[in-house]
Amino acid sequence: MSKPCETPISKSRRVRKRETIDIEKPRKRSFLEEIGDGLVEQLYTDSVHNDHIDGCLSCVTVIDHLRSNVKDETVSSSASSSNYSSQTTARSLSTPTTSIDGHEPLHYATSQEPAASGITPPKSESTSRDLGQADVFSLDDFTTMTAIERLAANYGRVAHMGILDRSYRFFVNKSRTAALSFKIQNSVAIVGGDPLCPPSSIPELLAEFTTYRKRHHWGIAFMGASESFLKDYAQPNQWTTIRFGTERVLNPQTNEVLLETSGKRITTQNRQLLNKSKGGITLHVYAPAIHGTDHHLQSTLISIYDTWRAHRNETASPQAFITVYDPFALPSLMTFIYTRDSKGTVNGFAALRRLGADGYHVDPCIASPGSNKGISDLLLVAAMALLNRAGVSYLGFGFEPLHALSRDDVVGMPAPLRSFTRDLYERAFQRLPIGGKKAYHDKFRPDPNLDNGLYLVFPSGIPGPRILLAMTHMANISLRKIFWADVRGWVGRKEVEGTKEKSPEQQSGCVVSNQP
C-alpha cells in the first residue's frame, strides 16, 4: 500500500505540538527569593554612600557580609533550588527596587549623628577625664563610642543586649582594647554577658575592674555568661555558677520556615500581607551606617517602640528580664527592617544588631498595636531572608529561662544550699509568663545545634543576700511579691480545706435537730 500523503498543515501541527511539550513553565519564585533579593537591592540602591562603601571602616552592618560575598563571588544560596549569584548582588547596585517596596525611596541625611527626635545625642567627654586610664563610660560619652562599637562588633553576644540600654555603663581598659557592660544594683556591679575582648585579655581586664570596684565598694556578678566563659575562666577559678536559661538561635541558611518546608501557615500569612490587593504591606530596610541618618524615620521607629512598651506594660502579669532599648545608641551596629501599610504608614520593625563571629541578634521585632496580624512574623522571616543572602548562619532569637534547675545546673554550693536555691528559683519562675516564649520560639524552628546555655556567675563564691537581691532586681523579679503570693496561696488552700471539712448541712446554713 502506498503511504498516505502528508499535508503541510498536519506536519506543522505536529511540530507545534512538540514545541509546546518542550516548553517549560517558568518556575515560581520562592518566598526567600522575593523577599531576600528585594531587600538586598534596597540596601544598595537606597544608599547615599554607594561611592564610598568599600572605604567605610565604621560599617559593621549586614552590608559587610553582602560586600564580602560580592568580592569572593560566593554569595550564599539556601538549601532550596535558589541560585543566587554574586552577579545578582552586583547588578543590584544599579537596579531599581523591586515590588517589595512600592513607595518612593526615602531621603536620607548624610550626618552620622543620632536622631534629634526621641534620642539624647552623645555628650562630649569631660576634659578632666584622663583618657589614658581605665574608666567607666556611658553611651553619652561620644569619644568612646567608636571603641565600644568595634569591640561589640568583634566580641558581642546576644547577652550583650544591655549595650543599647542607657542605664548600663561600660568599663573600658587603659588601652581601649577590652570592655565590659554592667549595671549597678544594691552596690553590686552586674556584668551583662562576657567581657568584650578576646579570652586572653579577660584576666587583665577584670583585674583593672577590681581595682575600680574597690574604690566604690561594689560587689560583682555576671548575668548571661556563656559556656565558653565558664570553661575558660569561671570553672578554673572555682566560681559559683547557675545555669538559668538557653539562648535560641535561628540558622537563616537552613531554616525550615524560611525554605518553606515547614510553617506553611506563616508563609501563607506572609504572602497575604504582601499582596497588594489584600494586606498591602511593603518591606523596607534601613542601615544608618550606609544610608546616613534619617531623623524622621528614626523618630517614627522609636515612637512605635515606646507605644509597644507602654501597651505591654499595661498587662497585669509580671515581666521578667526587661531591657529598655535605645535602638540608635550604636548605629553602626544596626540594620533595621520595617513595614509600611497600604497608606505608607510605618507599622512595625525588626532591629538586627551585629554580633561577633559573624552573627546577628534580632530584638526588638515588634508591630504597632492595632496593626495587621502577623507583622512581627513577617519581619522575622524577612530578617532571615536578608541574612540568608548575606551568607549569615547565626541569628540570635532570644533566650528562654529554665522552668526548673537540675542538680547539674548549680555548681559550687553545698547540697543543702543547692536544694534551697533550686526551690527558690522554681518558686520565682512559676509566677512568670515564660511558657509562651518557648512555644513562640519553636514556631520558627530554631536550630538545636546552635543552642547555648546562659549562666549566672558569682566570683565571690556563694552569693549572699545582697547579691541575690541585686540579681532578682536585675531580672525584674520581686521577692516581696513572691512571698505575698505564697501567703495568699496558703490562706486560700486553708479556706478550701476548711470548706471541705464542713458537713453539707453546715455549708448550706441549715441545722438539723436530733430531737423527736
PyMOL commands that set and color helices and strands:
alter all, ss='L'
color gray80, all
select helices_A, chain A and resi 8-22+31-45+50-55+62-72+86-91+142-155+158-164+199-216+227-234+264-274+288-291+295-313+331-333+375-389+407-409+415-429+435-443+448-450+465-474+479-501+504-508
alter helices_A, ss='H'
color red, helices_A
select strands_A, chain A and resi 135-137+169-172+179-185+188-192+219-225+240-250+282-286+334-340+346-355+359-367+395-401+410-411+452-458
alter strands_A, ss='S'
color yellow, strands_A
deselect
rebuild
show_as cartoon
